[in-house]
Amino acid sequence: MNAKVSVTVLDEGGNMLAFLRMDDAILGSVEISMRKAKAAVVFNMESAAIGQLLASSGGGSFGVENTHGGVVTIGGGVPLTTSGGQLVGSVGVSGATVEMDIEIAKTAAQLLKQIL
């Protein structure tokens, strides 16, 4: 995978624990990765699932994207949980295709689950 991304890791309260912007990752990916991570932790759902839920409701987003300081509801935000299912934070990835962002975020979440 030749992706240049920004990655944000938040704790369960939505506070930043770590951030990385790879060389040559687009600048816009910084804020998007943060907002994908925020969506995943405050709703305890993948950001893509939030977007799908809103799209299927027929009523639009109901302003959800404007809550919590702004969230992004496209793929790449994933809750981080222990093997017992306890929410411990989230990861947000942006800068590649949505599918690649999702793959990277899910891989990070799976690796964390193995050690917690």
Residue frames as a rotation matrix with the C-alpha (Angstrom) as fourth column:
MET 1
0.589 0.808 0.000 0.00
0.808 -0.589 0.000 0.00
0.000 0.000 -1.000 0.00
ASN 2
-0.580 -0.768 0.273 1.50
0.777 -0.622 -0.100 3.28
0.246 0.154 0.957 -1.07
ALA 3
0.513 0.834 0.203 -0.59
0.649 -0.532 0.544 5.64
0.562 -0.147 -0.814 1.08
LYS 4
-0.757 -0.636 0.152 0.48
0.401 -0.635 -0.660 8.94
0.516 -0.438 0.736 2.57
VAL 5
0.243 0.966 -0.092 -1.89
0.494 -0.042 0.869 9.56
0.835 -0.257 -0.487 5.45
SER 6
-0.519 -0.210 0.828 -2.49
-0.622 -0.572 -0.534 11.41
0.586 -0.793 0.167 8.67
VAL 7
-0.094 0.425 -0.900 -3.39
0.464 0.819 0.338 9.31
0.881 -0.386 -0.274 11.71
THR 8
-0.314 0.094 0.945 -5.01
-0.724 -0.667 -0.174 10.57
0.614 -0.739 0.277 14.91
VAL 9
-0.341 0.205 -0.917 -5.40
0.534 0.846 -0.010 8.50
0.774 -0.493 -0.398 18.09
LEU 10
-0.167 0.403 0.900 -7.79
-0.648 -0.732 0.208 9.68
0.743 -0.548 0.384 20.80
ASP 11
-0.999 -0.048 0.000 -8.52
-0.029 0.602 -0.798 8.36
0.038 -0.797 -0.603 24.29
GLU 12
-0.488 0.869 -0.079 -12.05
0.855 0.494 0.154 7.43
0.173 0.007 -0.985 25.42
GLY 13
0.095 0.504 -0.858 -12.71
0.617 -0.706 -0.346 11.08
-0.781 -0.497 -0.378 26.33
GLY 14
0.812 0.228 0.537 -11.80
0.583 -0.356 -0.731 12.34
0.025 0.906 -0.422 22.87
ASN 15
0.717 -0.638 -0.280 -8.42
-0.425 -0.719 0.550 13.74
-0.552 -0.276 -0.787 23.95
MET 16
0.731 -0.469 -0.495 -5.51
-0.446 0.220 -0.868 13.40
0.516 0.855 -0.049 21.56
LEU 17
0.784 -0.521 0.338 -2.97
0.011 0.556 0.831 10.75
-0.621 -0.648 0.441 22.50
ALA 18
-0.332 -0.900 0.283 -0.99
0.348 0.162 0.923 10.64
-0.877 0.405 0.260 19.27
PHE 19
0.814 0.487 -0.317 -0.86
-0.127 -0.383 -0.915 12.18
-0.567 0.785 -0.250 15.83
LEU 20
-0.316 -0.898 0.305 1.26
0.291 0.214 0.933 11.41
-0.903 0.383 0.194 12.77
ARG 21
0.800 0.409 -0.439 1.29
-0.312 -0.341 -0.887 13.08
-0.513 0.846 -0.145 9.36
MET 22
0.329 -0.677 0.658 3.38
0.700 0.643 0.312 11.11
-0.634 0.358 0.686 6.90
ASP 23
-0.575 -0.607 -0.548 5.71
-0.018 -0.661 0.750 12.97
-0.818 0.442 0.369 4.55
ASP 24
-0.973 0.142 -0.182 3.76
-0.212 -0.239 0.948 14.31
0.091 0.961 0.263 1.57
ALA 25
-0.421 0.902 -0.097 0.35
0.896 0.396 -0.201 13.55
-0.143 -0.171 -0.975 3.09
ILE 26
-0.250 0.376 0.892 -2.08
0.450 -0.771 0.451 16.23
0.857 0.514 0.023 1.95
LEU 27
-0.935 -0.198 0.295 -2.59
-0.114 -0.618 -0.778 19.00
0.336 -0.761 0.555 4.48
GLY 28
-0.170 0.966 0.193 -6.37
-0.838 -0.245 0.488 18.56
0.519 -0.079 0.851 4.49
SER 29
0.122 0.197 -0.973 -5.95
0.086 0.974 0.208 15.04
0.989 -0.109 0.102 5.84
VAL 30
-0.866 -0.499 -0.034 -4.82
0.101 -0.107 -0.989 16.40
0.490 -0.860 0.143 9.21
GLU 31
-0.664 0.668 0.336 -8.17
-0.734 -0.497 -0.463 17.85
-0.142 -0.554 0.820 10.28
ILE 32
0.183 0.772 -0.609 -10.16
-0.800 0.477 0.365 15.10
0.572 0.420 0.704 8.59
SER 33
-0.294 -0.339 -0.894 -8.30
0.170 0.902 -0.398 12.35
0.941 -0.269 -0.207 10.49
MET 34
-0.992 -0.075 0.098 -9.01
-0.074 -0.279 -0.957 14.19
0.099 -0.957 0.272 13.76
ARG 35
-0.385 0.921 0.057 -12.72
-0.913 -0.371 -0.171 14.53
-0.136 -0.117 0.984 13.00
LYS 36
0.127 0.357 -0.925 -13.06
-0.467 0.845 0.262 10.90
0.875 0.399 0.274 11.89
ALA 37
-0.666 -0.433 -0.607 -11.47
0.327 0.562 -0.760 9.81
0.670 -0.705 -0.233 15.18
LYS 38
-0.896 0.374 0.239 -13.78
-0.426 -0.577 -0.697 12.16
-0.122 -0.727 0.676 17.10
ALA 39
-0.013 0.933 -0.361 -16.86
-0.923 0.127 0.362 10.70
0.384 0.338 0.859 15.39
ALA 40
-0.042 -0.053 -0.998 -15.76
-0.071 0.996 -0.050 7.14
0.997 0.069 -0.045 16.21
VAL 41
-0.837 -0.355 -0.416 -15.15
0.354 0.228 -0.907 7.83
0.416 -0.907 -0.065 19.91
VAL 42
-0.827 0.531 0.187 -18.17
-0.531 -0.626 -0.570 10.02
-0.186 -0.571 0.800 20.72
PHE 43
0.184 0.935 -0.302 -20.63
-0.975 0.212 0.062 7.68
0.122 0.283 0.951 18.99
ASN 44
-0.290 -0.412 0.864 -18.68
-0.557 0.807 0.198 4.45
-0.778 -0.424 -0.463 19.67
MET 45
0.691 0.458 0.559 -19.19
0.266 0.559 -0.786 3.48
-0.672 0.692 0.264 16.04
GLU 46
-0.408 -0.763 0.501 -17.10
0.791 -0.021 0.611 3.45
-0.455 0.646 0.613 12.91
SER 47
-0.523 0.171 -0.835 -17.38
-0.214 -0.975 -0.065 6.80
-0.825 0.145 0.546 11.16
ALA 48
-0.920 0.196 -0.339 -18.54
-0.308 0.172 0.936 5.06
0.242 0.965 -0.098 7.96
ALA 49
-0.596 0.731 -0.332 -21.39
0.760 0.647 0.060 3.36
0.259 -0.217 -0.941 9.87
ILE 50
-0.350 0.454 -0.819 -22.52
0.420 -0.706 -0.571 6.73
-0.837 -0.544 0.057 11.21
GLY 51
-0.714 0.010 -0.700 -22.60
-0.536 -0.652 0.536 8.11
-0.451 0.758 0.471 7.68
GLN 52
-0.872 0.401 -0.280 -24.54
0.065 0.663 0.746 5.09
0.485 0.632 -0.604 6.40
LEU 53
-0.480 0.706 -0.521 -27.03
0.851 0.233 -0.470 5.37
-0.210 -0.669 -0.713 9.26
LEU 54
-0.380 0.301 -0.875 -27.62
0.009 -0.944 -0.329 9.04
-0.925 -0.133 0.356 8.55
ALA 55
-0.835 0.018 -0.550 -27.94
-0.543 -0.194 0.817 8.45
-0.092 0.981 0.172 4.80
SER 56
-0.796 0.533 -0.287 -30.48
0.360 0.798 0.483 5.66
0.486 0.282 -0.827 5.33
SER 57
-0.626 0.564 -0.539 -32.61
0.547 -0.176 -0.819 7.77
-0.556 -0.807 -0.198 7.67
GLY 58
-0.089 0.606 0.791 -33.96
0.960 -0.159 0.230 9.80
0.264 0.780 -0.568 4.78
GLY 59
0.845 0.492 -0.207 -33.79
0.534 -0.792 0.297 12.98
-0.018 -0.362 -0.932 6.81
GLY 60
0.534 -0.723 0.437 -30.25
-0.172 -0.600 -0.782 14.00
0.827 0.342 -0.445 6.09
SER 61
-0.340 -0.835 -0.433 -27.56
0.347 0.316 -0.883 14.37
0.874 -0.450 0.182 8.69
PHE 62
0.682 0.668 -0.298 -29.70
0.560 -0.215 0.800 16.25
0.470 -0.713 -0.520 11.23
GLY 63
0.691 -0.459 0.558 -26.62
-0.491 -0.865 -0.104 18.43
0.531 -0.202 -0.823 11.81
VAL 64
0.942 -0.330 -0.066 -24.60
0.289 0.694 0.660 15.55
-0.172 -0.640 0.748 13.31
GLU 65
0.288 -0.893 0.346 -21.48
0.822 0.045 -0.568 16.73
0.491 0.448 0.747 11.47
ASN 66
0.051 -0.214 0.975 -21.68
-0.134 -0.969 -0.206 19.95
0.990 -0.121 -0.078 13.45
THR 67
0.935 0.320 0.152 -21.78
-0.196 0.111 0.974 18.30
0.295 -0.941 0.167 16.87
HIS 68
0.775 -0.625 -0.093 -18.83
0.464 0.464 0.755 17.77
-0.428 -0.628 0.650 19.19
GLY 69
0.149 -0.742 -0.654 -16.77
-0.250 -0.668 0.701 20.46
-0.957 0.059 -0.285 17.48
GLY 70
0.340 0.075 -0.937 -17.33
-0.936 -0.066 -0.345 18.84
-0.087 0.995 0.048 14.10
VAL 71
-0.076 -0.318 0.945 -17.19
-0.191 0.935 0.299 15.19
-0.979 -0.158 -0.132 13.09
VAL 72
-0.372 -0.079 -0.925 -16.62
-0.928 0.017 0.371 13.48
-0.014 0.997 -0.080 9.74
THR 73
0.155 0.579 0.800 -18.91
-0.514 0.739 -0.435 10.59
-0.843 -0.344 0.413 8.90
ILE 74
0.683 -0.085 -0.726 -17.03
-0.626 0.444 -0.641 8.92
0.377 0.892 0.250 6.07
GLY 75
0.926 -0.215 -0.311 -14.86
0.287 0.936 0.205 5.84
0.246 -0.279 0.928 6.45
GLY 76
0.067 -0.991 0.113 -11.59
0.201 -0.097 -0.975 5.90
0.977 0.088 0.193 8.36
GLY 77
-0.329 -0.098 0.939 -12.64
-0.847 -0.409 -0.340 6.46
0.417 -0.907 0.051 11.97
VAL 78
0.115 0.285 -0.952 -12.72
0.056 0.954 0.293 3.34
0.992 -0.087 0.093 14.15
PRO 79
0.719 0.136 0.681 -13.36
-0.653 -0.203 0.730 2.91
0.238 -0.970 -0.057 17.89
LEU 80
-0.373 -0.840 -0.395 -10.55
-0.415 0.532 -0.738 1.26
0.830 -0.111 -0.547 19.84
THR 81
0.624 0.647 0.439 -11.71
-0.720 0.257 0.644 -1.41
0.304 -0.718 0.627 22.24
THR 82
-0.406 -0.682 0.609 -10.19
-0.845 0.533 0.033 -4.02
-0.347 -0.501 -0.792 24.48
SER 83
-0.867 0.080 -0.492 -10.73
-0.176 0.875 0.452 -7.73
0.466 0.478 -0.744 23.79
GLY 84
-0.704 0.634 -0.321 -13.53
0.644 0.378 -0.666 -7.47
-0.301 -0.675 -0.674 26.36
GLY 85
-0.028 0.737 0.676 -15.27
0.911 -0.260 0.320 -4.73
0.411 0.624 -0.664 24.35
GLN 86
0.393 0.138 -0.909 -14.41
0.684 -0.705 0.189 -1.74
-0.615 -0.696 -0.371 26.57
LEU 87
0.773 -0.082 0.629 -14.02
0.443 -0.640 -0.628 1.51
0.454 0.764 -0.459 24.63
VAL 88
0.302 -0.745 -0.594 -10.54
0.774 -0.173 0.610 2.94
-0.557 -0.644 0.524 25.19
GLY 89
-0.280 -0.380 -0.881 -10.36
-0.154 -0.888 0.432 5.47
-0.948 0.257 0.190 22.36
SER 90
0.804 0.512 0.303 -10.40
0.237 0.191 -0.953 5.75
-0.546 0.837 0.032 18.60
VAL 91
-0.465 -0.884 0.045 -8.22
0.368 -0.147 0.918 6.09
-0.805 0.444 0.394 15.54
GLY 92
0.736 0.634 -0.238 -8.87
0.054 -0.406 -0.912 8.28
-0.675 0.658 -0.333 12.53
VAL 93
-0.382 -0.840 0.386 -7.06
0.487 0.172 0.857 7.94
-0.786 0.515 0.343 9.21
SER 94
0.789 0.592 -0.162 -7.24
0.173 -0.467 -0.867 10.25
-0.589 0.656 -0.471 6.20
GLY 95
0.060 -0.752 -0.657 -5.25
-0.624 -0.542 0.563 10.92
-0.779 0.376 -0.501 3.05
ALA 96
-0.939 -0.285 0.190 -5.68
-0.059 0.681 0.730 7.81
-0.338 0.674 -0.657 0.94
THR 97
-0.499 0.847 -0.184 -8.85
-0.219 0.082 0.972 6.43
0.838 0.526 0.144 -0.64
VAL 98
0.135 0.628 0.767 -11.71
-0.961 -0.104 0.255 5.92
0.240 -0.772 0.589 1.81
GLU 99
0.876 0.203 -0.438 -11.27
-0.170 0.979 0.113 2.15
0.452 -0.025 0.892 1.44
MET 100
0.020 -0.956 -0.292 -7.57
0.386 0.276 -0.880 2.40
0.922 -0.095 0.375 2.29
ASP 101
-0.433 -0.093 0.897 -8.27
-0.643 -0.666 -0.379 4.75
0.632 -0.741 0.228 5.23
ILE 102
0.596 0.738 0.316 -10.73
-0.774 0.422 0.472 2.17
0.216 -0.526 0.823 6.58
GLU 103
0.720 -0.361 -0.593 -8.26
0.203 0.926 -0.318 -0.68
0.664 0.108 0.740 6.11
ILE 104
-0.356 -0.914 0.194 -5.48
0.099 -0.243 -0.965 1.17
0.929 -0.325 0.177 7.93
ALA 105
-0.278 0.322 0.905 -7.74
-0.864 -0.495 -0.089 2.21
0.419 -0.807 0.416 10.81
LYS 106
0.783 0.622 -0.020 -9.22
-0.566 0.725 0.392 -1.28
0.258 -0.295 0.920 11.22
THR 107
0.375 -0.740 -0.558 -5.75
0.327 0.669 -0.668 -2.82
0.867 0.068 0.493 11.19
ALA 108
-0.568 -0.572 0.592 -4.64
-0.300 -0.526 -0.796 -0.44
0.767 -0.629 0.127 13.95
ALA 109
0.117 0.714 0.691 -7.73
-0.967 -0.075 0.242 -1.30
0.224 -0.696 0.682 16.00
GLN 110
0.858 0.188 -0.478 -7.17
-0.169 0.982 0.084 -5.05
0.485 0.009 0.874 15.59
LEU 111
-0.059 -0.964 -0.259 -3.53
0.279 0.234 -0.931 -4.77
0.958 -0.127 0.255 16.63
LEU 112
-0.531 -0.086 0.843 -4.46
-0.660 -0.583 -0.475 -2.80
0.532 -0.808 0.253 19.75
LYS 113
0.525 0.821 0.223 -7.15
-0.808 0.400 0.432 -5.33
0.266 -0.407 0.874 20.67
GLN 114
0.579 -0.367 -0.727 -4.55
0.146 0.925 -0.351 -8.10
0.802 0.097 0.590 20.57
ILE 115
-0.480 -0.872 -0.099 -2.40
0.294 -0.053 -0.954 -6.39
0.827 -0.487 0.282 23.18
LEU 116
-0.582 0.324 0.746 -5.15
-0.733 -0.606 -0.309 -5.15
0.352 -0.727 0.590 25.51
